[in-house]
Amino acid sequence: MSRIMLNSSSIRRRAVVSLAAIPLVSAALAFTARSSSASPLFELAGGQGGQGGFNSRSTQAGAASTYFNPAMLVEADPGITLGLVVLSTQIGIRVGGRSPANDVPVGAENAQHPDGSHLDTSPIATSQLQNGVGSDGMAARPRQGAGSGKQTFVYQMIGLVQPFFDKRLVVGLYALVPYSQFTGASAFFSDEREQYFTNSLHPEMYADRMTATSLAFGVGGKVTDQLSIGLSFTLSLKTGATTPTYLADAGRFQNILVDSKVEVNAKVSPHIGFSYRPSDRLHFTGTVHTPQKLQIDTKFTFLLANGVEQAAGVSFVHAYLPWQVALGSEVALFKEDDKSVSLVGTALYARWSDYIDRHGERAIDEYAWSDTLTPSLGARIISGKIRGNFDLSYQRTPIPKQTGRTNYVDNDRLGATVGADYGFDLLGAKMRVGMQMLAYRLIPQTTQKLKTPTEADGQNHYASLVRDEMPDDAVVGGKPVAGREGLQTNNPGYPGFSSSGWVWGGGLYLSVSP
């Protein structure tokens, strides 16, 4: 559900977008895409439908190489791969107890500064958020009563590898399509503005990012027998929604007239990779993935009965992924006939300092996000028709401790994945049936907000800290607001919060080669 604030009123909209398939031949024409549909699901699930796991950028991953490293498509078995993938997020967010002295008092909606100027925010009385406003008013929105983080998702995995010119050129396609909805996007604010909607905290790197349809298509080619390069694309979306609205009487919103105009532009975001094998025991790889995002531009126009017309717009950014650069290597410790044991490792740099949140905002300088370097280490074993893999990874959160106004919730995570498959011949075709299991432990963390100093002049002198939504000079009708002294806020993250949990899942797949 995408949400915006406009002229002190709250409007909620659900943006569910569908997209059409794009032929591979259109990729070159769309190379200059400026906005793109992201693939955070690929990054979280790792390479499914093969032996890629968390090291899919550095080892042969089958159809999944289309996204992770298209240069390795030249080594993939041709054919089609179908599978079922399940991912479950079990993330708990607990908010700290709050003193009644921090509650926004009843009547706050009419408060102002002594000079008649408006307050920085228009908070709702805390008791009304907690209990609601009767049958004809706002329903209860208790703090952290509508948090997200405990959900299970099922996806259809589709992979295709088609070689040409004696495997000198190979085309691939790889997709994870949610069964629940084709693509979903749900925005939430990271500060006190979320009181108008869910009044809760949400995990920044999961939630609706788990419902982003992920589709990659690309091509890999051999330059020499040792060197191959590849170019792939993730499907790109930029959605524009305009909602013309006519309101004859502000006292009769039930008679409002609403029209709509929706446009969906499909483009692509490019990624490149290389694969170099100086010997049959040594393998080097490198990849560059460009930024990805799903952008929704929303515009509202309001026409009143007196002929006055106003317009406003806002852009939402969902499933953002930054620039990512990776280097990897695989070393065969043992290799003889149809048996081998190898070690593989990947170092992935991600420029999270460029992160744009769901409301198109960047973190303030005092709480700027940092870039990350994520290592992954694993082993690959082949014994005849059986293949196995095991990987470990550790990803540090790019988000600093949220001791100020914002509540971006995320944790360091330790991940492990294990998988195996078995090859056999049936009806003249080569087949493989396999499985993959994965788990992430979100390392527990606790954050306590810094105390915001209060000022008698009622001005916000500490923009990076929790806002005092009822400043110490607040008046109603020229009289001081009772309970205005100190800090009053509906920021759902105040005075602190903790988070931890698990993400686990797995998949089954069947590959068929001619």
TIDO-687413 format. One record per residue (C-alpha): residue in one letter; x, y, z. Coordinates in steps of 0.05 Angstrom, whole numbers, plus 32768, in hexadecimal, padded with zeros to 4 digits. Last residue first. Layout:
BEGIN
AXYZ ...
***
This chain:
BEGIN
P816A7D727E11 S816E7D8E7E58 V81377D8C7E8D S81417DAB7ED2 L81137D9D7F0D Y81117DC87F4B L81017DC97F95 G810C7E067FC1 G811E7E208004 G810D7E50803B W81237E758079 V81267EBD8091 W81307EC280DB G81267EF48113 S813F7F328137 S81287F788147 S812A7FA88182 F81097FEB818C G8114802F81AD P80F2806A81D0 Y80D48075819C G80CE804A815E P808480578152 N809080A3814E N805180BB816F T807680F18195 Q8073811E81D2 L80B6813581EE G80B98163822A E80828192823F R804281928215 G8018816C8247 A7FDF819F8248 V7FE281CB820B P7FF08213821F K7FB782448213 G7FB3827481D7 G7F78824F81B8 V7FA2820F81B8 V7FEC821981C8 A802D81F581BB D806B821881D9 D808A81D881F4 P808681B581B2 M8050817F81A6 E806E8154816E D80B38154818D R80D781338153 V810680F9815F L814D810D814D S816C8121810A A814881648106 Y8161817B814A H815081C58150 N810681BC8142 Q80E881FC815D G80B982008198 D80DB823E81B5 A80E0821B81F9 E811081E681DD T810E819C81EB P814C816F81E6 T813E812E81C1 K815480F181E8 L817A80C181BC K8152808581A6 Q8164804081C0 T81738009818D T81767FBE819A Q81947F89816C P81897F3F8161 I81B17F208127 L81827F0E80EE R81917EC580E2 Y81897EB2809A A81757E6D8081 L817A7E48803F M81657E058021 Q816D7DEE7FD9 M81517DB17FB6 G815F7D897F78 V81467D627F3D R81707D5E7EFE M815C7D447EBA K817E7D317E79 A814C7D1F7E43 G81437CE07E1A L81057CCA7E3F L81297CCF7E82 D81737CD87E93 F818B7CE87ED9 G81AB7D207F01 Y81A57D2B7F4C D81A47D6D7F72 A81BE7D8A7FB3 G81B77DC77FDE V81CF7DEC801C T81C87E35802F A81E07E5E8069 G81D77EA7807C L81ED7ED580B4 R81C77F1780B6 D81D67F5C80D2 N81937F7C80E2 D81617FAD80C5 V812D7FDF80DB Y812F802680BF N810E804D80F7 T8120809680EC R811F80CF811F G815F80BF8143 T818080838165 Q817780578127 K81B98032812C P81D9803680E7 I81BA801280AB P81E87FEE807A T81DB7FAC809C R82167F7D809C Q820E7F408070 Y822F7EFE8082 S822F7EC38053 L82367E778057 D822F7E46801E F82267DFB8012 N821E7DD67FD0 G82117D907FB7 R82117D6B7F74 I81FF7D237F68 K82047D017F24 G824C7CEC7F2E S82667D0C7F6E I82687D587F69 I82757D847FA6 R82737DD07FAB A828A7DF67FE8 G82797E3B8004 L828E7E818019 S82667EC18013 P82817F068027 T82557F458028 L82757F8A8023 T82467FC28035 D823D800C8026 S82238038805E W81DF8058806C A81DE80A08083 Y81C380AE80C9 E81E080F480D5 D81DB8102808A I819080F58086 A817A80B48067 R816280BB8020 E811980C4800B G80F280A87FD0 H80B880947FFC R80CC804A7FFA D81138059800D I814D806E7FE1 Y8191804E7FF0 D81D080707FD4 S81FA805E8011 W81E680168002 R821E80107FCE A82247FC47FD0 Y82667F9F7FCD L82627F537FC6 A829E7F277FD5 T82947EE07FBC G82B47E9D7FCE V82B67E567FB3 L82D97E167FCA S82DA7DD97F9E V82D27D8D7FA3 S82CF7D627F65 K82B87D1F7F4A D82A47D0C7F03 D82EB7CFF7EEA E831A7D1B7F1F K831A7D607F3F F832F7D717F86 L833B7DB37FA7 A831A7DD97F6D V831E7E247F7A E82E57E547F6D S82ED7EA07F6D G82C27EDE7F75 L82BE7F287F6B A827E7F4F7F74 V82647F967F65 Q821E7FAD7F7A W82017FF27F6A P81C37FFB7F94 L81837FD27F9B Y81407FF57FA8 A81037FC97FB2 H80D280037FAE V80D8804E7F9E F809980787FA5 S809280BB7F81 V806280F27F98 G8030811F7F77 A8003815A7F85 A7FCC817E7F5F Q7F9A81B47F6D E7F5A81CA7F4A V7F2A82017F5F G7EEA82007F36 N7EBB82107F6F A7EA481C77F70 L7EEB81B07F81 L7F1D818C7F53 F7F5681667F73 T7F9081497F4B F7FBA81107F67 K7FFC80F77F49 T802180B77F59 D806480A47F3B I8075805B7F4C Q80BE80457F44 L80D67FFE7F4B K81217FFD7F57 Q81637FE47F3E P81AA80007F40 T81DD7FDE7F11 H81FA7F997F1E V82447F907F0F T82627F4A7F0E G82A67F297F14 T82BF7EE17F10 F82FE7EB87F18 H83047E6C7F11 L833D7E3C7F20 R83417DF07F1B D83367DE77ECF S83677E1E7EC2 P83677E687EB2 R831B7E687EB9 Y82FF7EAE7EB1 S82B67EC27EBA F829C7F097EAD G825E7F2F7EC1 I822F7F677EAE H81EC7F827EC6 P81BA7FAE7EA2 S81787FCC7EBC V813C7FC57E8D K80FF7FEA7E75 A80B47FE47E7D N808880217E83 V8046801A7EA8 E801280517EA2 V7FD480597ECE K7F9D808C7EC7 S7F66808F7EFB D7F2380B07F0B V7F0680C07F4F L7EC380E07F61 I7EB780F07FAA N7E7080E57FC3 Q7E8580C18003 F7EB180FD8013 R7E7481258025 G7E8A815F8052 A7EBF81778020 D7E8681807FED A7E8C81797FA2 L7ECD81527FA1 Y7EE9813E7F5E T7F2981147F5A P7F5A81077F22 T7F8880CD7F35 T7FC980C77F0D A7FF380887F12 G803780817EF2 T805E80407EF5 K80A780367EE4 L80B97FED7EDB S80F97FC97EC6 L81077F807EB8 T814B7F6C7ECF F81807F697E99 S81BC7F3E7E88 L81FF7F457E66 G82357F107E66 I827F7F037E5B S82A77EC47E51 L82F27EB67E57 Q83177E737E57 D83037E567E14 T83057E9C7DF8 V82D17ED47DF2 K82987EA47E04 G82537EC47E09 G821D7ECE7E3C V81D87EEB7E31 G81A27F087E5D F815D7F057E7C A814A7F147EC4 L81067F157EE6 S80F87F227F2F T80B17F317F46 A80B57F5C7F84 T808C7F3A7FBA M80C47F317FED R80D87F7A7FE8 D80927F888004 A80AA7F76804B Y80F57F688048 M812F7F99804B E810E7FD08074 P80EE7FA480A9 H80AF7FCA80BF L809E7FF780FA S80578008810D N802480418110 T8004801F80D3 F7FED805E80B0 Y7FEB80A480CF Q801F80908104 E804F808180CA R805F80CB80C7 E808780C48108 D80C280A480E2 S80D5806F80AE F809780788084 F8076803C8063 A806C8028801B S804F7FE68001 A805E7FCC7FBB G80477F897F9F T80567F647F5E F80377F267F41 Q800E7F177F7E S80087EDA7FAC Y802D7EA87F7F P806C7ED17F7D V80957ECC7F3C L80E07EBC7F40 A80FF7EC17EFB Y813C7EAC7ED3 L81487EB17E88 G81867E9F7E61 V81A57EA67E1C V81E67E837E0B L821B7E957DD7 R82597E6B7DC9 K822E7E307DDE D82377E0D7D9A F821D7E4A7D75 F81E07E537DA1 P81CE7E3E7DE8 Q81897E447E0A V81847E467E56 L81407E4F7E77 G812D7E567EC0 I80EA7E5F7EE3 M80E07E607F2E Q80987E667F47 Y80967E887F8A V80767E7C7FCF F80797EB08006 T80727EAA8052 Q80687EE7807F K807C7F0080C4 G809F7F4380B9 S80687F7780BA G80507FA480F2 A80077FB580F9 G7FFF7FBB8145 Q80447FDA814D R802480158171 P7FD9800D8175 R7FB180258139 A7F688025814F A7F3680368119 M7F2C807F8107 G7EE7809B810D D7E9E80888104 S7E9E804C8134 G7EC6806F8169 V7F0980928164 G7F40805D816A N7F5E804081AA Q7FAA804581A2 L7FAC807A816C Q7F7780A28191 S7F9F809D81D2 T7FDD80B781AD A7FB880F58195 I7FC680FD814B P800281268136 S800281608105 T804C816D80FB D807B81A980F9 L804881D18120 H8021820880FC S802D82528107 G7FFD827B8132 D803382A38156 P802882798195 H80398239816E Q7FFF820C815B A7FD181D78177 N7F8E81C48158 E7F9F817C8147 A7FBF8174818B G7F7B817381AC V7F88813281D1 P7FD0812E81EA V800C811081C4 D802880DC81F4 N807180E2820C A805C80EF8255 P803580AD8251 S807A808B8252 R808A805B8219 G809C8012821A G80CD7FFA81E6 V80B97FDF81A2 R80C27F97818D I80CF7F838145 G80CF7F398134 I80E37F1D80F1 Q80CB7ED880DB T80D27EDF8090 S80C17EA18068 L80D97E8F8022 V80BF7E567FF7 V80D87E457FB1 L80B77E167F7F G80DE7E027F41 L80E27DFE7EF6 T81227DF97ECE I81257DF97E82 G815C7DE37E52 P81A67DED7E45 D81D87DDA7E7B A81FE7E187E92 E82477E257E80 V823A7E5C7E4D L82087E7A7E7E M82457E8A7EA9 A824D7ED07E8C P82067EE07EA2 N821E7EE77EEB F81E87EEF7F20 Y81AB7EFC7EF5 T81B27ECB7EBB S81DD7E9F7EE9 A819B7E897F08 A81907E5D7ECA G81C87E2F7EE2 A81F07E487F1E Q82397E3C7F09 T82657E5E7F3D S82797EA57F4F R823B7ED17F4A S82107E987F62 N82377E957FA4 F81FC7E997FD3 G81DE7E5A7FB4 G81F67E4C7F6D Q81ED7E017F68 G81AD7E007F40 G81637E137F40 Q816A7E4D7F70 G81A57E7D7F72 G81A07EA87FB0 A815D7EB27FD2 L816D7EF77FEF E81907F147FB3 F815D7EFA7F82 L81247F167FAD P81467F5A7FAE S813B7F5C7F62 A81277FA37F51 S80F97FBE7F1B S811E7FF67EF9 S812280407EEE R814F80667EBE A815180337E85 T818780417E51 F818C7FF87E39 A81447FF67E21 L81547FEE7DD7 A81897FB97DE6 A81587F907E0F S81217F8E7DDA V813C7F4E7DBB L81317F297DFC P80E67F307DF5 I80C27F557E2D A808E7F327E58 A80547F5D7E71 L804E7F7E7EB4 S801D7F827EED V801A7FB87F21 V7FFA7FB97F66 A7FF87FFE7F83 R7FCC80027FC1 R7FB980497FD4 R7FB3806D8016 I7FA580B7801E S7FB180DF805D S7F9E81288065 S7FCB81608080 N7FCE8181803A L7FEA8140801B M800D8105803B I801B80C88010 R8010807C8017 S801E80417FEA M800080008000 
***
